[in-house]
């Protein structure tokens, strides 16, 4: 496969996953706002901080009310990581490699893009409760995943798309979990209170993990939630699961069936997978959840850079894609 084509397929996977997860970012805050006591003030600034785009937001906005933040995260074309920007980039990547995609994949990508343009026209960010719109965005992207799962051959292109999707999902799961640090824990006095449990429950629901978590662990406990979202081997949005699947994709691409590593990307992802596999949630809590997640995000960015240097050659302007948030 040409490196240029592989590059576009990889970033198609990343951009779609990024858009879906930004819809989840918005959902986690709205879930909280609906259940918080009426005397508690809405907190939107930490949500922007958790995405890594706080500096960019401050360049174009004054203050952090819900409408400004929603517009910035969902529709602002000046934000390269907004849902509209990432869906537009995904659609452009799909257009360039259209011959490598199924007809249905291209059509649903188009539908998603025009759905967002309609959201701009209707000024969705100004509505009192826009969650239904963002639910439609998530469902449209999940539909795209389902079409790909049932219609694409498991060749190199498939594994590059999966690689991009799982790396992006690992990064965004860490950032959604980091929202707990930024937003959901305003003071140490609230740790262990009913309000604290409400926060953790909303967080689990935002990654569609609540029911699965309850079947595995039963009662909600902060350490168990962290263990579930970081190190669970079976939940498809846990960080460990995503890194393990991304490593498997790299091995399929390189033809490495004997273990070990063939290049710097496989070495970097193998080191991170091993750290997660043999980690201990108690050590994470003792070290500091925010600090641990921050280091993890840096490692995922490093893996992405290794993939770029090993597999992709920048030949044109569009090959230089938007990098993950620092």
N, C-alpha and C positions, 0 to 999 in steps of 0.2 A: 504494500500500500504506500502511495506517495505520502511523504511527511506532511505536505500541505493539506491533503485530504484528512489525514489522521488528526491534524491540529483542529480543523473545523469540527470534526465529529466529537472530539474530546471537549471542546468548548461549548458545543451544542448541549451536551450533557450537563456541564457545569452551570450554564446560564439558566436552563430550565429548572434545575434544582435550586439555584439561588432565588429565582422568582417565587417558587413554591414556598421556600423557607421564609422569605420576607413576608409573605401572606401569613405565615405562622407567627412571625414576630409580632405582627399587628394583632393577631388573634389572642396571643398570650396576654397582652395588655388590656384588650377589651374584655376578656374573660375576667380579669382581675377587677376592672373598673365596675363591672356589673355586680360584684359580690362584696366589694369593700364597704365598710360603714360609710354612711352619708357624710360624716364629718371629716373623712380622710381626703386629702387633696390628691387629684390625679397627678401621676408622675410620668412625664413623657421624655424629659431630657435623658434619663438613664437608658431608655430604650434606644435612642440614637447613639449614645455612647457605646452600647453593647454591639452595635453593628459595625463600629469602627469608623463611622463617617461624621463624628461630632464636629471636627474642624471644618469640613465642607459645609455642614449645616449652618454653622455660625457665620460663614462667609455670605450667606444669602438670606438669613432669617434673623429676626430679633424676637426672642422669647420662644417658649415651648408649649404652645397650646395644642390641643389634639388635632385641629384642622391643619395647622402648619406641618406638624410631624407626619400626619397621614399623607399629605401631598408630597412631602419630601421622600418618604419611603416608598410610595406607590407610583406617583405620576411625574415627579420632577425630572425633566430630561437633562438638567444640569448635574444630576446625581447618576453616575454611571452604574450604580448598584440598585437603583430604584426598580420596581417591578416592571414598569414600562420600558426602561432602558435595557434591562436584561432580556426581556422577551423580544424586543426589537433586535438585539444582538443575536439571540438564538435563532430568530427567523432569518436573519441575514446569513448566518452560518449554514442553516438548512438550505437556503436558496442557492448558495455557492456549490453545495454538494448534493443538489436535488436528485441527481441520477443514482445516488447511493441510498436514497430513502424510499420508503413506500409512498404511494400516492396519498394514503390516508394520513400518514405522519405530516406531510406537507400541508394538507388541507386543514388539519386540526391546529397546526402551528399558526396558520393564517387566521383561523377563527379566534384563537387566543389573543393574537395581536389586535384584531379589530374589536374584540370585547373590551380590551383596555382603552382603546381610543374612544369607545362609546362611554366608558367610565369617566374619561376626561371631559367629554361633552356634557355629561350629566352632573359633573362636579361631585362625584361620589364622596370625596373627602369632607364635604360640607354637610353630609347627612348625619342625623343623630346616631344611627346605628348602621354602619356600612358592612357589618360582618357577612351578610348574605352574599355581597359582591365578592369578597375575598374568598369565601367558601367556593364560589363558582370558579375562581381562578385556580384554586388548589385542585378542584375536581377535574378541570380541563387538562391540567398538567398530568394528573394521575391517569387520565384517559390516554394521553400521549404515551405514557410509560406502558400501559396495557397493550396498546397497538404494537409498540416496538417488541414487547415480550412475545407476542403471538405471531408476528409477521417477519421478523428479521433473522437471517441466518447468523449462527454463532461464529462469525469470522473475526478478523482483526478489527474491523470497524465496530462491531458489536462491543468488543472488549474495551476499545478506546472510549466509547460513549459511557459504558458502565464505570470505567475508571474515573472519568470526570464527575459522574453523578455521585459516586460513593465518597470521593475526596471532598466534594462540596458539602455533602450531607454531614460528614464527620465534622467539618469546620462549623457548620451552622448549628448542629446539635450542641457543640461546645458553647456557642454564643447564646443560644436560647437558655442553656443551663446557667450561663454567666449572668443572664438577666436576673436570676435569683439573687446574685450578689449585688447587682447594681440597683435593682428596684424593690425586690420583695423583702428585703431585710433592713428596714429603716432604722431599727435600733436593736441592741442586744437584749433589751427587756422583752421583746416580742418572741424570742426564740422559744419554741415549745408551746406557744399559746394556740388557741383555736384559729386565730388569724394567720399564724405561721403555717399551720396545716392547710388552711384554705389556699395560701400562696402556692404550696407544693402541689396541691391538687390541680390548680389552674395550670401550672407548668406542665404537669403530666398530660393534661387534656390537650394542651397546645401542640404536642408532638404525637397525638393519638396513642398515648401510652397508658392511659389511666386504667382501663379494664385489664390489660395484660399485666400491668404492675400489680394490681390487686390480686390477680390469680396466682402470681408468683410469691408475693411478699405479704399480702393481707393488709395490715395496717400501714398507714403512711408514716415513714420515719425518714428524716433528712438523709442520713447515711445510706439507707436502702435506695432512696431515689437516685442519689449520686452513683451508687454502685450499678444500678439498673441502666442508667443512661450513659455511663462511661464504659463499663466493663462487661455487660451482659453479652453472652456468646450467641444468643438466639434472636434477640429483638432487632429488627432490621434498621432501626434508627440509633442504636447504641453506637458510640464512637468505636469501640473495639470491633463490632461486627462490620462497620463500614470500612475500617482500615484493613481488616482481614480479607474482605471481598475485593478491595482495591489491589491488595498484594496479589491475590489470585489472578486478577485481570492482567497485571504486569507480567506474571509468569506465563500466562497464555500468549501474550504478545511476543515475548522474547523466546518462547519455546523452552523455557526452563522448567523441566519436570523432575529435576533431581534435588531440589532444595537449594539452600544457599542463595547466592545472588550473582547475577551476570553484569550488573552495572550499578551506578551510584544510586539510581532511583530505587531499585530493588533492595539495596543495602539500607537506605534510609527508612523505607517503609517497613522493612523487616525488623529494624531496631525499635521503631515505634510500636509495631504490633506486639513484639515481645514484652516491651515495657507495660503495655496495657494488659496483656494476657497474664502476666505474673505480678501485677500490681495489687495493692491492698487498699481498700477504701479508707481504712483508718489512717494510713500514711498520707493519703490525699487530704483528708480533713485536717490532720495535724500540720501538714505543710501549708495549707491554705488553698481553698477551692479556686478562688480567683487566680492566684499565682500559678497553680497547676494548669488551669485551662489556658492561661495566657501563654505558657511555655508550649502547651500542646498545639495551639494555633500557629505558633512560630515554626514548629516541626512540620506541620501540614503544609505551610507555605514553602518550606525548604524542599519537601518532597515534590511539590508542584514545579519548583524551579529545576530540580533534577530531571523530572520527566521532560520538561521543555528542552533542556540541553542534550538529552539523550535521543529524543525522538522527533523534535520539531525543528525545522529550519525556517527562519523568518525570511520570506521572499517578497512579501508585499505588505501594504499598509494594514490590511485587515488581519494578517497573521499575527500581529502584535495585539493580543487580546487583553482584556481587563484582568489584572491580577487580583487574587483574594485580598480582603482587607487585612491591614496590619493590626 
